[in-house]
Amino acid sequence: MNHNQRLLEFLKKENITPKNLQTYILATTHKSYNIKDKTKLLNYERLEFLGDSLLAFVTAWTAFKKMPNHSQGELSRWKASAVQTETLSEVSKKLNLLPLLKTGPGQMKEDVINSPKVQADIFESMVGAICYDQGTNRAIQFIYDYLLNPNLEKDIIDNFSTHKDPKTELQEHFQSMTKNSVHYVLEEIEDKKFYAKVYHSGILYGEGIGHSKKEAETNAAKQALEKHIKKGE
């Protein structure tokens, strides 16, 4: 079964009759597949942008409606928890989207498919493709079916209720003692990864590596919490 056949099989399972199959082909094409493309348009990134924007709105709306007694900061944390890379990556795996992804060959393919960032990206790009091809309402339904259905939503709420994201937890820890904010220094390293250091008052507290700037900063904050804050150092 070739790529287009697998894609049509997936869309059939979702009861989607594509108006333009090319939209979905683009949504499942990683930039490594067309590495010589100078326009940088023959990949999923534009559709990912659209899907990411719609996800942000839908999760914000859901938080606003379901959490009437929570502050703006708490709504923001819930929204961030709902659309974090780890959450979207798991949804992408459950949907079996990764076999649909067109990438470069060999080790490049393995690196791309195993990246949580890419796994999250392809869910966002599929949301964007459905929105563009089928309309906003159908894309919103897709989001509710797979990200905000009652079971998954409960997991998100439970996670939100018991855990703060590391960057927020670290910032709140220092804000309880001083007005100085934490400061992150980022550097792009090999294999399109990022290296982050987190400082407070000029002191280095943690370091982290990730496939995105956000992931690297989160890992740096995690290290700071584990090595210094939670140990009482």
C-alpha positions in Angstrom: 0.0 0.0 0.0 1.5 3.3 -1.1 1.4 6.6 0.8 -1.7 7.9 -0.9 -3.6 4.7 -0.3 -2.7 4.7 3.4 -3.8 8.3 3.5 -7.1 7.6 1.9 -7.6 4.6 4.2 -7.1 6.9 7.2 -9.5 9.6 5.9 -12.1 6.9 5.2 -11.8 5.7 8.8 -12.5 9.3 9.9 -15.5 9.6 7.5 -13.7 12.3 5.6 -14.1 12.6 1.8 -11.3 14.8 0.7 -12.1 17.7 -1.6 -8.4 18.0 -2.4 -6.2 15.1 -1.5 -3.1 17.2 -2.1 -3.9 19.1 1.1 -3.6 16.0 3.1 -0.5 14.9 1.2 1.1 18.2 2.2 0.0 17.8 5.8 1.9 14.5 6.0 5.1 15.7 4.3 8.1 16.5 6.5 10.6 19.1 5.2 13.3 16.4 5.0 11.4 14.8 2.2 11.9 17.7 -0.2 15.3 18.8 1.1 16.1 20.7 -2.1 12.9 22.7 -2.0 14.1 26.3 -1.9 10.6 27.7 -1.4 10.2 25.9 1.9 6.5 25.4 1.1 6.4 21.8 0.1 5.9 20.4 3.6 3.4 20.5 6.5 4.6 23.6 8.2 2.0 26.0 6.9 -0.8 23.6 7.8 0.8 23.0 11.1 0.6 26.7 11.7 -3.2 26.7 10.9 -3.8 23.7 13.1 -1.8 25.1 16.0 -3.8 28.3 15.8 -7.2 26.4 15.8 -6.0 24.2 18.7 -5.1 27.2 20.7 -8.6 28.7 20.2 -10.5 25.5 20.9 -8.6 24.7 24.1 -8.9 28.3 25.3 -12.6 28.2 24.7 -13.0 24.8 26.4 -11.1 26.0 29.4 -13.1 29.2 29.6 -16.4 27.3 29.4 -15.5 24.4 31.7 -13.6 26.3 34.4 -15.8 29.4 35.3 -14.1 29.8 38.8 -10.5 29.7 37.7 -8.2 32.7 37.1 -6.7 33.7 33.8 -3.4 32.2 34.9 -5.0 28.9 35.7 -6.8 28.8 32.4 -3.5 29.5 30.6 -1.9 26.6 32.5 -4.7 24.2 31.6 -4.5 25.3 28.0 -0.7 24.7 28.0 -1.2 21.3 29.5 -3.8 20.3 26.8 -1.6 21.3 23.9 1.9 20.4 25.2 4.1 18.3 23.0 3.8 15.2 25.1 0.0 15.3 24.9 -0.2 15.9 21.2 2.5 13.3 20.5 0.5 10.6 22.3 -2.6 11.5 20.4 -0.7 11.3 17.2 0.5 7.8 18.1 -3.0 6.7 19.0 -4.3 7.9 15.7 -1.5 6.0 13.9 -0.4 9.2 12.0 3.3 8.4 11.9 3.1 5.7 9.2 1.5 8.4 7.0 4.5 10.7 7.3 6.8 11.2 4.2 10.3 12.0 5.3 13.9 11.8 4.1 15.5 8.3 3.8 17.5 6.1 6.2 18.5 7.4 9.6 16.9 10.7 8.9 13.5 9.0 8.7 14.2 7.3 12.1 15.2 10.6 13.7 12.2 12.4 12.3 9.6 9.8 13.3 11.0 9.3 16.8 10.9 13.1 17.5 8.1 13.9 19.9 8.0 17.4 18.4 7.4 16.0 14.9 4.8 13.6 16.3 2.9 16.6 17.8 3.4 18.6 14.6 1.7 16.0 12.4 -1.4 16.1 14.6 -1.5 19.9 14.3 -0.9 19.7 10.5 -3.8 17.2 10.1 -6.1 19.5 12.1 -5.0 22.3 9.7 -5.6 20.1 6.7 -9.1 19.2 7.8 -9.9 22.8 8.6 -8.8 24.0 5.2 -10.4 21.1 3.2 -13.5 20.4 5.2 -14.1 23.6 7.2 -13.6 24.8 10.8 -16.5 22.8 12.3 -15.2 19.5 11.1 -11.7 20.3 12.3 -13.1 21.3 15.7 -15.0 18.0 15.9 -11.7 16.1 15.1 -10.0 18.0 18.0 -12.8 17.0 20.4 -12.9 13.4 19.2 -9.2 12.8 19.9 -7.8 15.5 22.2 -10.8 16.8 24.3 -13.0 13.7 24.5 -14.1 13.1 28.1 -11.5 10.5 28.9 -8.5 12.4 27.6 -9.9 15.6 29.0 -10.0 14.1 32.4 -6.3 13.1 32.1 -5.5 16.7 31.1 -7.5 18.1 34.0 -5.9 15.6 36.5 -2.4 16.5 35.2 -3.2 20.2 35.4 -4.6 19.8 38.9 -1.6 17.9 40.3 1.3 19.2 38.2 2.6 22.5 37.1 4.8 22.6 34.0 8.5 22.9 35.2 9.0 26.4 33.8 6.0 27.7 35.8 7.0 25.9 38.9 10.5 27.2 38.8 9.4 30.7 38.1 6.9 30.6 41.0 9.5 29.2 43.3 11.9 32.2 42.8 9.1 34.7 42.7 8.1 33.6 46.2 11.6 34.9 47.4 12.6 37.6 45.0 11.4 39.9 42.2 14.1 38.6 39.9 12.8 36.4 37.0 14.5 33.3 35.7 16.5 33.8 32.5 17.0 31.2 29.7 19.9 31.2 27.3 19.4 29.2 24.1 21.8 27.8 21.5 21.0 25.7 18.4 23.3 22.7 18.3 23.7 19.6 16.0 20.9 17.7 14.5 18.6 20.7 14.7 18.3 20.5 18.5 18.4 23.2 21.1 20.5 23.6 24.2 19.2 25.7 27.0 20.6 27.0 30.3 18.4 28.5 33.0 19.8 31.2 35.3 18.5 33.1 38.3 20.4 36.1 39.7 23.3 35.2 37.5 23.6 31.6 38.9 23.2 28.7 36.5 20.6 26.3 37.9 19.9 23.8 35.0 20.6 22.7 31.5 18.5 20.9 28.9 18.4 19.7 25.3 15.3 19.4 23.2 14.0 19.2 19.6 12.4 22.7 20.1 13.3 25.8 22.1 10.4 25.1 24.4 11.4 21.5 25.0 15.0 22.5 25.8 13.9 25.2 28.3 11.4 22.8 29.9 14.2 20.2 30.4 16.5 22.9 31.8 13.8 23.9 34.3 13.2 20.2 35.2 16.9 19.8 36.0 16.9 23.0 38.1 14.0 21.7 40.1 15.4 18.2 40.6 19.0 19.2 41.4 18.5 22.3 43.4 15.0 23.3 44.4 13.4 20.0 45.4 16.6 18.9 47.2 16.6 22.2 49.1 19.9 23.3 47.8 
